[in-house]
């Protein structure tokens, strides 16, 4: 063990603060519940300091507590991987807590505030657990506390449905992880992770463990087709909780997968990468095709989370493929792309969800076609939200571009794979990621345009007001992180090098001092691929200011006003402007019949009639219908048939018992 060990003690103190705040909130009156956000912010700040110190000092701290399973105890471990994801978790908690401090006293609730610090503590505890029992216990605590937050507004039937689906998916995911850890523990039952690291599994057991871990952690991350709960639960939860669930909790699931695949499962095989690559590429494109059609702002962001989780999965899959194919530099690039995208997504998605919460608080609606014109009424929120939209669209020099650029560098190395399947999948993955990047830009042009630009489409939007200071502060700080993460992405990659060497076998970036500037991000070597965000930002700024100066220098000084172009109809009604459906119509007509079976119904009144016309769009989610609804209906029908057993006569019960006994005896005689 290296280091002084204060980092682990600081994390214990942070967990105690979270737990104490949750317990105190149960007994305090409602108007005093706001203190949980101050306490959570303090705990998150302490945890951030401990995680940063542990990460840069490369400490590995272990502790065994006298709780948990008898004779086993609770094993705790803080290393580079858990410190990195702990930083992601606690920065998200800090920003959500600052946002929560702006909630009015009248909006505080015993159903939300006591559970909020418990949820934050559970996510941190999952990262520290170093045995199967502790991991699953805290994983379940994370699931149950977040479920309770989702159903906090239980009077809404949509919230109840979201909570029901989430609870079912969480229970199935935990069961799958239980089987995964059982396979890793083996017949000896060594539940400590150190014991699992030393075990040697057969190829069949390794495959079963990988499949169970993919199902368990993948369902929590929201990868398609295990995403059914996510578009329901994230919009239903309070906005600052949605930011944590989307920006942070999904990263805890990514941590679980990386821990199992790169740390506990042994040397990876090349075919392990296939489900990651296929699921990642499918999720990246499929989720955005749903997002670009959705009318609910928070559900749109939830679908976008599935897309970004797909990008992370693709990076992890490529890292597995390159490592197993003995191409360490490319493995380092791919794993760096996955880790940096996990960090970046936690920032810009938290920004966007908190911004959506500010819009909801100000207008009372999440429907895109009832918003508009908020750039004049919420100028700070609109400016910060624009930064988040540009970042999630992977536009330089913001942080979203850094990780996707690294991922494309890894994809371009695909032709060196010795396996023909991987050589074929590499360009396919590149094409899918390029399509996803275009769809993401279209999705957020549509979202930003309909929410913040144009004219108000409802009285609520016309009377909107800026969010409270604490909420705009949280959104603004996340916007600053998105800018800094883009400008200094090279330093982030360089800081990850020890972690990449440990898990991928090679670093992702050459020492930045060898590049043109200290902030250069170099993939492989300087002559092959280099990205310098500050230089790009400088030229963008110079070009923008030069253009503005030229316009002001040569344009007329006189201010002229005229009506906006109105398609020949000088009607001041906001109904004459583009709607969210108008933006998405081309994509709906191209992909709608294949992806979601969209149908358009037009009810146009005959000439002379004064009644209004109607235009209706219907979507059908194939995944939801075939993988969830149809099996559920079949199971319900089967259970109704078996329900007849409850109404048998005594004689028929005796016949059934005798027949069962005969069948069991035949089976025993056959196989014994």
C-alpha atoms as one frame of an Amber mdcrd trajectory, in Angstrom:
protein
   0.000   0.000   0.000   1.377   3.395  -1.008   0.319   6.843   0.108  -0.642
   8.116   3.521  -4.102   6.562   3.500  -5.928   9.799   4.330  -7.794   9.549
   1.051  -9.737   6.484   2.155 -10.443   8.048   5.541 -11.745  11.173   3.800
 -14.073   9.045   1.688 -15.375   7.338   4.844 -16.093  10.769   6.316 -17.893
  11.786   3.100 -20.019   8.643   3.272 -20.816   9.406   6.897 -21.936  12.928
   5.948 -24.191  11.551   3.217 -25.675   8.968   5.602 -26.099  11.495   8.404
 -27.872  13.945   6.119 -30.241  11.228   4.910 -31.053  10.145   8.458 -31.513
  13.690   9.770 -33.809  14.597   6.881 -36.232  11.877   7.966 -36.930  13.648
  11.284 -36.653  17.331  10.371 -39.664  19.403   9.230 -40.106  19.882   5.512
 -39.080  23.534   5.376 -35.637  22.620   6.782 -34.882  19.845   4.286 -32.790
  22.121   2.093 -29.804  21.470   4.345 -29.277  18.073   2.658 -27.941  19.849
  -0.420 -25.385  21.823   1.590 -24.335  18.627   3.363 -24.152  16.695   0.098
 -22.095  19.459  -1.524 -19.667  19.368   1.412 -19.374  15.574   1.244 -18.886
  15.658  -2.525 -16.162  18.318  -2.224 -14.288  16.235   0.336 -14.642  13.124
  -1.827 -13.409  14.995  -4.918 -10.248  16.039  -3.090  -9.634  12.458  -1.920
 -10.278  10.983  -5.372  -7.976  13.459  -7.123  -5.194  12.807  -4.644  -5.596
   9.032  -4.891  -5.660   9.149  -8.686  -2.566  11.291  -9.207  -0.582   9.626
  -6.427  -1.511   6.194  -7.876  -2.412   4.858  -4.446  -3.956   1.461  -3.816
  -5.581   1.533  -0.386  -7.335  -1.470   1.166  -9.378  -1.953   4.300 -11.441
  -4.784   5.767 -14.369  -3.796   7.956 -16.004  -6.163  10.483 -19.414  -6.029
   8.790 -20.983  -7.926   5.913 -20.929 -11.692   5.561 -19.810 -13.639   8.668
 -16.204 -14.706   8.316 -15.743 -12.588   5.192 -16.308  -8.995   6.306 -16.566
  -6.009   4.019 -13.545  -5.405   1.790 -12.836  -1.826   0.701 -10.399  -0.796
  -2.031  -9.463   2.581  -3.487  -7.356   2.466  -6.641  -6.936   4.487  -9.820
 -10.069   3.154 -11.511 -12.370   3.694  -8.539 -10.828   7.135  -7.895 -11.429
   8.198 -11.514 -15.078   7.167 -11.448 -15.399   8.575  -7.933 -14.345  11.935
  -9.352 -17.060  11.618 -12.017 -19.683  10.726  -9.413 -18.843  13.446  -6.923
 -18.489  16.281  -9.430 -21.976  15.364 -10.634 -23.248  15.262  -7.042 -21.653
  18.640  -6.279 -23.317  20.327  -9.271 -26.687  18.685  -8.614 -26.473  19.750
  -4.961 -25.732  23.368  -5.915 -28.747  23.203  -8.229 -30.851  21.673  -5.437
 -29.975  24.581  -3.155 -32.095  26.758  -5.451 -35.255  24.700  -4.893 -37.943
  26.668  -3.074 -38.886  25.586   0.418 -42.436  24.925  -0.712 -41.138  22.397
  -3.259 -39.094  20.382  -0.760 -40.487  16.948  -0.010 -39.993  14.111   2.436
 -40.147  11.802  -0.581 -37.095  13.366  -2.254 -34.644  15.097   0.062 -33.997
  12.219   2.539 -33.336   9.827  -0.340 -31.044  12.153  -2.290 -27.936  11.805
  -0.030 -28.629   8.072   0.350 -28.476   7.739  -3.441 -25.213   9.713  -3.535
 -23.688   7.574  -0.783 -24.679   4.329  -2.499 -22.983   5.310  -5.769 -19.775
   6.127  -3.929 -19.912   2.913  -1.925 -20.260   0.758  -5.061 -16.957   2.147
  -6.307 -15.187   1.263  -3.049 -16.559  -2.268  -2.619 -13.906  -4.962  -3.062
 -16.026  -8.070  -2.595 -19.171  -9.415  -4.224 -21.424  -9.058  -1.181 -20.535
  -5.408  -0.566 -20.765  -4.556  -4.253 -24.232  -6.104  -4.663 -25.499  -4.639
  -1.383 -24.547  -1.098  -2.346 -25.675  -1.697  -5.936 -29.134  -2.604  -4.648
 -29.132   0.413  -2.322 -28.313   2.592  -5.341 -31.145   1.007  -7.341 -33.763
   1.222  -4.588 -32.972   4.795  -3.573 -33.075   5.968  -7.189 -36.318   4.021
  -7.739 -37.890   5.765  -4.765 -36.828   9.122  -6.234 -38.372   8.194  -9.585
 -41.756   7.445  -7.963 -41.577  10.430  -5.587 -44.498  12.002  -7.473 -46.534
   8.836  -7.179 -49.848  10.549  -7.963 -48.805  10.648 -11.628 -49.584   7.329
 -13.385 -46.640   7.827 -15.766 -44.298   8.028 -12.780 -45.760   4.859 -11.311
 -45.294   3.036 -14.606 -41.723   4.316 -14.891 -40.962   3.142 -11.360 -42.496
  -0.284 -11.976 -40.475  -0.895 -15.150 -37.304   0.425 -13.520 -37.743  -1.817
 -10.492 -38.222  -4.897 -12.673 -35.149  -4.101 -14.780 -33.063  -3.323 -11.693
 -34.045  -6.610 -10.051 -33.167  -8.558 -13.203 -29.851  -6.744 -13.509 -28.905
  -7.467  -9.907 -29.791 -11.140 -10.372 -27.525 -11.279 -13.435 -24.657  -9.676
 -11.501 -25.204 -12.202  -8.712 -24.665 -15.008 -11.232 -21.626 -13.202 -12.663
 -19.942 -12.937  -9.274 -20.925 -16.516  -8.499 -19.091 -17.638 -11.624 -16.075
 -15.518 -10.712 -16.029 -16.926  -7.175 -16.105 -20.494  -8.472 -16.656 -23.617
  -6.392 -14.416 -22.321  -3.601 -16.761 -19.391  -2.995 -14.093 -16.711  -2.722
 -16.210 -13.566  -2.751 -13.334 -11.116  -2.281 -12.173  -9.524  -5.526  -8.547
 -10.422  -4.760  -9.552 -14.084  -4.738 -11.383 -13.671  -8.041  -8.341 -12.045
  -9.618  -6.251 -15.103  -8.743  -8.748 -17.649 -10.085  -8.556 -19.213 -13.556
 -11.897 -19.768 -15.281 -12.700 -22.107 -18.125 -13.711 -20.507 -21.454 -17.344
 -21.547 -20.928 -17.541 -20.018 -17.445 -15.817 -16.861 -18.693 -18.396 -16.528
 -21.456 -21.265 -17.004 -19.013 -19.781 -14.451 -16.598 -19.314 -11.951 -19.430
 -22.908 -12.402 -20.582 -24.275 -12.012 -17.044 -22.152  -8.911 -16.414 -23.258
  -7.421 -19.732 -26.901  -7.951 -18.823 -26.556  -6.743 -15.239 -24.434  -3.668
 -15.779 -25.686  -3.019 -19.316 -29.276  -2.740 -18.142 -28.243  -0.177 -15.524
 -26.224   1.734 -18.122 -29.197   1.723 -20.493 -27.638  -0.009 -23.480 -30.093
  -1.165 -26.155 -32.104  -3.410 -25.969 -31.928  -3.228 -22.149 -32.867   0.441
 -22.165 -36.645   0.145 -21.653 -36.615   1.737 -18.196 -34.387   4.681 -19.019
 -36.666   6.849 -21.267 -39.408   6.338 -18.682 -37.503   6.856 -15.429 -35.232
   9.778 -16.259 -38.040  12.173 -17.279 -40.126  11.086 -14.277 -37.481  11.855
 -11.653 -36.845  15.390 -10.339 -34.494  17.218 -12.681 -31.417  17.224 -10.427
 -31.976  13.507  -9.796 -32.339  12.957 -13.555 -28.955  14.634 -13.986 -27.426
  12.191 -11.497 -29.117   9.135 -12.953 -28.180  10.002 -16.525 -24.826  11.677
 -16.061 -23.497   9.717 -13.075 -25.321   6.473 -12.279 -24.811   5.136 -15.795
 -21.053   5.639 -15.264 -21.184   3.454 -12.161 -22.493   0.721 -14.456 -19.637
   1.388 -16.892 -17.231   1.095 -13.956 -18.716  -2.305 -13.063 -18.171  -3.591
 -16.604 -14.593  -2.336 -16.802 -13.842  -3.784 -13.359 -15.161  -7.206 -14.345
 -13.774  -7.409 -17.887 -10.345  -5.823 -17.443  -9.649  -6.696 -13.805 -11.523
  -9.745 -12.522 -12.164 -11.907 -15.575  -8.561 -12.451 -16.635  -6.976 -12.024
 -20.045  -9.671 -11.023 -22.581 -10.475 -12.982 -25.737 -11.035 -11.153 -29.015
 -14.641 -12.300 -29.348 -15.522 -10.647 -26.038 -15.430  -7.371 -27.940 -18.220
  -8.322 -30.345 -21.227  -7.683 -28.066 -19.723  -4.377 -26.927 -19.132  -3.175
 -30.476 -22.470  -4.367 -31.861 -24.563  -3.143 -28.944 -22.641   0.128 -28.828
 -23.055   0.905 -32.519 -26.719  -0.090 -32.516 -27.460   1.981 -29.421 -25.652
   5.047 -30.739 -27.742   5.214 -33.906 -31.002   3.674 -32.690 -31.372   5.888
 -29.623 -30.804   9.077 -31.614 -33.428   8.077 -34.153 -35.885   8.007 -31.259
 -34.495  11.186 -29.692 -34.825  13.197 -32.868 -38.570  12.422 -32.976 -39.506
  12.842 -29.320 -41.548  15.798 -28.104 -40.571  15.586 -24.421 -37.375  17.527
 -23.662 -36.244  15.312 -20.784 -37.089  12.079 -22.613 -35.114  13.353 -25.604
 -32.129  13.779 -23.292 -32.699  10.289 -21.878 -32.515   8.762 -25.355 -29.353
  10.776 -25.946 -27.871   9.146 -22.853 -28.407   5.741 -24.467 -26.506   6.992
 -27.513 -23.557   8.173 -25.439 -23.486   4.940 -23.456 -23.302   3.205 -26.840
 -20.244   5.278 -27.718 -18.592   4.274 -24.443 -19.434   0.619 -25.089 -17.872
   0.848 -28.553 -14.671   2.253 -27.027 -14.553  -0.507 -24.415 -15.168  -3.130
 -27.111 -12.342  -1.816 -29.272 -10.033  -1.759 -26.252 -10.829  -5.433 -25.589
 -10.260  -6.304 -29.238  -6.935  -4.485 -29.504  -5.651  -5.805 -26.187  -6.520
  -9.413 -27.021  -4.955  -8.967 -30.485  -1.727  -7.718 -28.858  -1.973  -4.161
 -30.234  -1.483  -2.232 -26.959  -1.168   1.343 -28.347  -4.548   1.098 -30.067
  -6.035  -0.505 -26.946  -4.838   2.478 -24.934  -6.402   4.910 -27.421  -9.745
   3.067 -27.381  -9.902   2.771 -23.592  -8.907   6.428 -23.240 -11.772   7.358
 -25.572 -14.220   5.375 -23.430 -13.004   6.814 -20.123 -12.793  10.405 -21.348
 -16.237  10.149 -22.918 -17.612   8.859 -19.621 -16.157  11.952 -17.942 -17.312
  14.352 -20.658 -20.801  12.893 -20.833 -21.239  13.307 -17.089 -20.598  17.028
 -17.549 -22.585  17.971 -20.620 -25.502  15.649 -19.892 -25.779  16.961 -16.331
 -25.728  20.476 -17.792 -28.504  19.662 -20.248 -30.714  17.931 -17.667 -30.282
  20.744 -15.149 -31.033  23.242 -17.913 -34.147  21.275 -18.830 -35.110  21.388
 -15.154 -34.750  25.168 -15.173 -36.993  25.343 -18.249 -39.558  23.073 -16.594
 -39.483  25.126 -13.390 -39.964  28.356 -15.335 -42.626  27.254 -17.822 -44.245
  24.204 -16.229 -43.904  22.117 -19.395 -41.392  19.795 -21.077 -43.207  19.630
 -24.428 -41.112  21.121 -27.213 -44.098  22.473 -29.144 -45.209  24.508 -26.112
 -41.869  26.241 -25.673 -39.911  28.716 -27.786 -38.455  32.198 -27.441 -36.789
  31.441 -24.105 -33.527  33.010 -25.238 -35.082  36.398 -24.405 -36.592  35.316
 -21.090 -33.880  32.928 -19.864 -30.702  34.321 -21.459 -28.221  32.710 -19.048
 -29.815  29.285 -19.212 -30.039  29.485 -23.006 -26.356  30.410 -23.332 -25.220
  27.591 -21.052 -27.574  25.103 -22.712 -26.129  26.043 -26.096 -22.658  25.131
 -24.835 -23.973  21.759 -23.679 -25.725  21.181 -26.993 -22.536  21.975 -28.917
 -20.516  19.710 -26.626 -22.854  16.739 -26.964 -22.835  17.263 -30.738 -19.037
  16.731 -30.616 -18.085  20.122 -32.061 -14.548  21.395 -31.388 -13.138  22.869
 -29.282 -15.578  21.559 -26.637 -15.068  18.396 -24.621 -17.397  16.098 -26.560
 -15.099  16.265 -29.575 -12.024  15.039 -27.682 -13.287  11.575 -26.815 -15.016
  11.001 -30.150 -11.849  12.066 -31.992  -9.866   9.512 -30.011 -12.482   6.844
 -30.735 -12.265   7.496 -34.480  -8.469   7.223 -34.271  -8.944   3.757 -32.772
 -11.502   2.839 -35.443  -9.079   3.851 -38.203  -6.594   1.318 -36.809  -9.089
  -1.496 -37.444  -7.437  -2.866 -40.627  -4.542  -4.217 -38.535  -6.810  -6.684
 -36.697  -5.764 -10.293 -37.353  -9.406 -11.475 -37.101 -11.480 -11.028 -40.299
 -14.668 -10.294 -38.345 -13.039  -7.393 -36.537 -11.544  -6.066 -39.759 -15.053
  -6.080 -41.228 -16.738  -4.553 -38.175 -14.246  -1.721 -37.782 -15.345   0.333
 -40.837 -18.977  -0.544 -40.103 -18.539   0.862 -36.605 -16.893   3.971 -38.044
 -19.823   4.534 -40.411 -22.352   4.030 -37.602 -20.520   6.463 -35.322 -20.350
   9.039 -38.120 -24.097   8.656 -38.660 -24.654   9.012 -34.921 -22.612  12.229
 -34.887 -24.774  13.699 -37.655 -27.985  12.616 -35.943 -26.803  14.127 -32.644
 -26.235  17.484 -34.338 -29.683  17.326 -35.965 -31.278  16.334 -32.659 -29.860
  19.257 -30.713 -30.370  21.820 -33.459 -34.022  20.778 -33.269 -34.109  20.869
 -29.472 -32.344  24.210 -29.075 -34.265  25.827 -31.915 -37.702  24.853 -30.671
 -37.013  25.542 -26.976 -34.999  28.758 -27.046 -35.402  30.359 -30.475 -38.403
  31.633 -32.429 -41.540  32.958 -30.781 -43.238  31.559 -27.678 -45.674  28.808
 -28.585 -47.679  29.034 -25.353 -48.523  31.572 -22.635 -46.267  29.650 -20.247
 -43.267  30.202 -22.530 -44.197  33.852 -23.054 -44.220  34.444 -19.284 -41.069
  32.443 -18.476 -38.398  33.802 -16.154 -34.763  33.056 -15.449 -33.926  30.265
 -13.004 -32.747  31.079  -9.444 -29.111  32.011  -8.979 -28.041  28.689  -7.455
 -29.461  26.776 -10.402 -27.889  29.008 -13.064 -24.613  28.794 -11.104 -24.622
  24.986 -11.301 -25.434  25.044 -15.016 -22.786  27.690 -15.639 -20.096  25.752
 -13.771 -20.834  22.683 -15.882 -20.586  24.823 -19.017 -17.146  25.990 -17.861
 -16.125  22.348 -17.335 -17.268  21.506 -20.873 -15.079  24.300 -22.241 -12.054
  23.444 -20.103 -12.445  19.733 -20.824 -12.285  20.521 -24.531  -9.373  22.926
 -24.364  -7.251  20.690 -22.148  -8.314  17.272 -23.370  -4.690  16.448 -24.069
  -3.827  16.901 -20.417  -6.751  14.664 -19.446  -5.524  11.890 -21.729  -1.993
  12.277 -20.412  -3.259  12.045 -16.815  -5.007   8.783 -17.684  -1.830   7.123
 -18.940  -1.033   5.158 -15.737  -4.565   3.774 -15.715  -4.351   2.878 -19.408
  -1.019   1.122 -18.961  -2.515  -0.970 -16.152  -5.695  -2.040 -17.951  -4.940
  -1.688 -21.680  -1.203  -2.329 -21.733  -0.128   0.994 -23.259  -0.534   4.737
 -22.834  -2.831   6.776 -25.057  -0.735   9.881 -25.571   2.920  10.778 -25.867
   4.244  13.231 -23.318   2.613  16.514 -24.251   5.987  18.264 -24.234   6.814
  16.522 -27.521   3.860  18.123 -29.307   3.633  21.554 -30.929   2.114  22.970
 -27.733   1.898  21.675 -24.141  -1.837  21.048 -24.711  -1.568  18.857 -27.809
  -3.399  15.539 -27.839  -1.355  12.982 -29.773  -2.746   9.631 -30.852  -0.035
   7.042 -31.636   2.608   9.467 -32.938   2.891  13.103 -33.862   3.114  12.454
 -37.601  -0.096  10.432 -37.670  -2.744  12.180 -35.566  -2.627  15.305 -33.442
  -5.357  17.560 -32.065  -4.654  20.946 -30.536  -7.866  22.406 -29.116  -6.461
  25.761 -27.862  -5.079  26.525 -31.317  -8.418  25.687 -32.930 -10.251  27.777
 -30.336  -7.902  30.691 -31.019  -8.552  30.603 -34.759 -12.310  30.254 -34.221
 -12.318  33.262 -31.900 -10.143  35.356 -34.253 -12.321  34.470 -37.254 -15.522
  35.289 -35.371 -14.281  38.651 -34.097 -12.791  39.536 -37.491 -16.118  38.801
 -39.170 -18.006  40.884 -36.611 -15.534  43.749 -36.993 -15.817  43.667 -40.779
 -19.609  43.724 -40.637 -19.654  46.661 -38.232 -17.000  48.493 -40.224 -18.597
  48.258 -43.671 -22.297  47.929 -42.826 -24.693  50.809 -42.496 -24.760  52.491
 -39.106 -28.500  53.021 -39.310 -30.704  50.556 -37.430 -33.492  49.201 -39.625
 -36.403  47.043 -38.534 -38.680  44.969 -40.732 -40.998  41.986 -40.325 -39.396
  38.574 -40.308 -39.877  36.417 -43.377 -43.297  34.844 -42.986 -43.771  32.604
 -46.083 -46.138  35.165 -47.580 -48.553  35.029 -44.626 -48.182  38.062 -42.350
 -49.743  36.208 -39.430 -48.270  36.898 -35.981 -49.413  33.505 -34.727 -46.529
  31.275 -33.527 -48.268  28.376 -35.295 -46.770  29.615 -38.560 -43.207  28.800
 -37.460 -41.404  25.500 -37.581 -42.341  22.964 -34.939 -40.339  20.089 -33.504
 -42.252  17.716 -35.796 -41.360  19.876 -38.781 -37.657  19.590 -37.992 -37.796
  15.820 -37.735 -40.097  15.096 -40.669 -37.313  14.268 -43.217 -35.649  11.804
 -40.856 -39.016  10.351 -39.880 -39.885   9.659 -43.498 -36.477   8.131 -44.242
 -36.111   5.909 -41.187 -39.611   5.799 -39.723 -40.899   2.745 -41.531 -37.847
   0.667 -40.586 -36.959   1.847 -37.100 -40.240   2.716 -35.402 -43.076   2.089
 -37.883 -44.233   5.691 -37.903 -47.572   6.531 -39.507 -48.904   9.990 -40.334
 -52.642  10.682 -40.264 -53.956  13.887 -41.848 -57.551  14.968 -41.240 -58.115
  17.904 -43.582 -61.574  19.547 -43.543 -63.357  19.810 -46.888 -63.525  23.159
 -48.726 -65.891  25.536 -46.997 -65.702  23.810 -43.620 -64.610  25.915 -40.669
 -63.469  23.079 -38.424 -59.786  22.715 -37.693 -57.576  20.104 -39.323 -55.611
  17.472 -37.452 -52.199  15.953 -38.062 -51.274  12.936 -35.948 -48.076  10.868
 -35.841 -47.922   7.411 -34.283 -44.762   5.523 -33.404 -44.224   1.897 -32.490
 -41.150   0.849 -30.536 -40.242  -2.562 -31.944 -37.900  -3.384 -29.065 -40.515
  -2.549 -26.464 -43.196  -4.490 -28.324 -41.301  -7.679 -29.137 -38.851  -7.972
 -26.222 -41.034  -6.704 -23.393 -44.752  -6.425 -24.160 -45.223  -9.692 -26.051
 -43.280 -11.880 -23.543 -45.118 -10.165 -20.683 -48.473 -10.865 -22.309 -47.482
 -14.471 -22.953 -46.394 -14.890 -19.339 -49.645 -13.333 -18.133 -51.677 -15.667
 -20.330 -49.713 -18.672 -19.102 -50.164 -17.638 -15.469 -53.918 -17.370 -16.015
 -53.973 -20.905 -17.349 -52.003 -22.223 -14.384 -54.347 -20.341 -12.097 -56.904
 -23.095 -12.779 -54.848 -25.346 -10.494 -56.178 -23.358  -7.523 -59.708 -24.570
  -8.231 -59.169 -28.332  -8.603 -61.056 -30.893  -6.546 -59.339 -33.051  -3.925
 -59.332 -36.061  -6.242 -57.703 -34.107  -9.061 -55.075 -32.752  -6.667 -54.263
 -36.330  -5.634 -54.041 -37.439  -9.273 -51.738 -34.482 -10.054 -49.459 -35.312
  -7.104 -49.342 -39.005  -8.070 -48.521 -38.151 -11.711 -45.756 -35.802 -10.600
 -44.282 -38.528  -8.404 -44.299 -41.004 -11.307 -42.565 -38.507 -13.606 -39.876
 -37.789 -11.012 -39.259 -41.510 -10.475 -38.901 -42.087 -14.231 -36.406 -39.218
 -14.507 -34.431 -40.551 -11.536 -34.336 -44.079 -12.958 -33.233 -42.813 -16.356
 -30.339 -40.596 -15.299 -29.055 -42.283 -12.127
